[in-house]
Amino acid sequence: FCLDNMKILRSDTLPEIIPIFPLPGILLLPLATLPLNIFEPRYLAMTRDALKGDWLIGMIQPKYHNKDSEVPDLYPVGCAGKIASFVETDDGRILISLKGIARFKLLEETTLINGYRRARVHWDPFNTDIHTKDASKVDREQLEVLLRKYFEMRKVNASWAAIERAPDAQLVASLAMQCPFTLEEKQALLEAPALGDRANLIVSLLSMAITEDLNPDATLH
């Protein structure tokens, strides 16, 4: 099922309490799309409950040092997505596509429902995610030069025609969400104030990765 006419949301109409889905290394950014394969019973319940309500799910990262804990601590900032499409499979899974709506600040967790976590969140620090088109500048040439070198060193096959055609916001979001950055680096990318800041951080991370690949013995531990 695909929701073609998604209701336009405003920060003052977003719910105070949302279901949260802690996944390490998984990033959702505003306006970006994240496919998810839901199979655990608690997250199947979460998805079905979301579909009965406002179709919103908050993606957030658990902190690395206790990721194996039954209830790991969470980073303070996540991003909510609206279910844009879903399909139930014959083996009981639900495949969903989340469209990033806005980032949120985690205030406190509330009671569990059907085994999944929920949290009271604050939207105002990121209300520009909804209302404002990000016009910050991206040094596209520098980004593509470093990206090409990074992909060559990591032996990653990429469609450069597609990369060159992609708008700045789409390319930056794709790199932030798909490149194998650490949990801390992913979180920094999520919390970057604007598109230009996120692009500059990706440039720095790619530069560091290239330097480490060229000089593995010089890496500081």
N, C-alpha and C positions, 0 to 999 in steps of 0.2 A: 504494500500500500504506500502511496506517495502523497504527501500533503502539498498540493500545488499552491494553495493560497494561504501561506503561513500568516497568522495574525501578527501585525506589527506591534512590537512590545516597546514599552517605555520604562525607564528606571523606576518611576513612581508606581508602576503597576506590576512590577516583578514581585514574586512572593518573598516573604520574610524567611520562610523555612523551605529548604529544598532537599531532595534526596542527593546524596553524594556518592560517587563511584571512585574509590581510591585505586589508582593504577600507576605503578612506578614507571617512569620513562615515557608515559603517554601524555601528549600535550594536545590541548584544544585551544585554538585562538579565535577571537571574534571574527566572524564572516567566513572562517574556514570550515571544512567538512571533515568529520572523523567517522569512519566505518567501525562498527563494533560487533563482535560475535558474542552474544549473551548466552551463557549455558549454565552458570552456577544458579542453584535454586533461589538464593537471596536476591540475585540481580535480575533473574527472570521475574520475581515478584516486584522488584523495584520498577522494571520496565513496564509491566502490566499496570501497576499503580499510576505511573506517570502518564500512560496512555488514557487512563480514566480521568486524569486531571488536566494540567496545563502543558503536558508533554515536555517538561523541563527536567534535565539531569545535570548535576554539577560534577564536572571532572576535576579531580584534585590528586596531587601526588602524595603518597606516604613518604615519610623521611627515610633515607637510606639505612641509617644505623639500626632501625628497628623494623625493617620491612617484613621480617618473618614473624613479627608479633601478631597475635590473634586480632588485636585492635591497635594497629600502629598509629603513632602520632602523625599529624598531617602538616603539610606546609600551609602557611597562612593565606595564600591566594590561590584560587582556582578559576575555572571558566565554565559557565553554564552553557549548555547547548539545548536546542529544541529538536525533538525528533522530527526529521524531515521525511523519512521513509522507514518502513519496517516490513519484514516478511517473516512468517513463522515457518520453520522447516519441519519435515516429517519426523525428525528425531527429537523434536522438542526445543530446539534452539530458537532464538529470535535474532535476526540480523537487522541492525538498525544503522541509520546514518544520522549523525548529530550535526546540526548547523550551529556554529558558535554564535552566541548572542551577546554576552558581556562577561567580563571578569567580575569576581566578587572577593570580598575579604571575609574570611571565616571568623565569626564571633564566638560561637560555642556550639557544641554538639547537643542534640536533643535526644529523645528516646528513640530506640530502634523500633522499626516496624517491619514485620516479616523477615527479620534478620539483617536488614540493610541499614546503613547509617544515614542520619539526616542532620542538618546543621542550620542554625540561624546565621544568616549572612547579611552583609552590608554591601549595597551596590554603588552608593554615591561616589566612592573614590574612583570609579571607572565608568561614570555615566557618559563620558565621551565615546565609549565603545559603541553606544547605540546612536547618539545624536550627531556626531561630528565625523565628517570625512577626513581621514588623516592625510594631510598635505605635506608632511615632512619629507625631506629629500633622501633619496637613496643613491649612493655612488654605484651605479649599475656596472660600470666598466670594471671597477676594482673588484666588485663582488663576483662577476663572471670570470675574471682572470684567476682569482684564487679558487673558485669553485672548480674550474677546469683542471687546475693543477692538483687539487685535492682528489678529484675523481680519478685522474690518471694514476696518482700514487696508490690509491686504494683499489684500483682496477674496477671501478664502477662504470658500467655502461649507462649512458644517458642520452636522451634525445635533445641535442643542442638546439635544434630548430624550435622545439617546444619550449625550452628554457628561454630562448631569446624572444619568443612571442609572448611569454607570460607577463602580465602586468606586475609591477613592483610588489604590490601587496600579496599577490598570489604566490610569487616566487619566494618571498621572505617567509611567508607562513609555511609553505611546503618544506623549505629547508629546516626551519625551526622544529617542525613536527616530525620530519623523517630522518634527519641526520642523526648518527649515533652519538649524541652528546650525553654527558653525565646527567644524573638527576638534578644536581645543583645548577648545571648550565642550562638545562631545560627550564628550570624554575626562573632563573634570571631572564631568560628569553620571554617567558610568560609575563613577568613583572615589568619588562621594559616599558617606559611610558608611551612611546610612540613608534611608528613604523621605522623612522630613521634610526632611532636608538637600537631597535631590534636588529636592523640590518648591520649597523656598526658592530654590534656584539657578535653577530655571525661572522663578520670579517675577522674579528679578533680571534674567535675560536678556530676558524679555518686556518689562520696564520699560525697559531700555536700548534695545531695538529700537524701541519706541514713541516714545521720546524722540528717537532718531535720525531716525525718519520725520517727526516734527513739526518738528525743527530740523536739517535736513540740513547746513546751512552751519556749524553749531556742532560737528559731529563732529570729534573730535580724531584726527589721523593720526600 
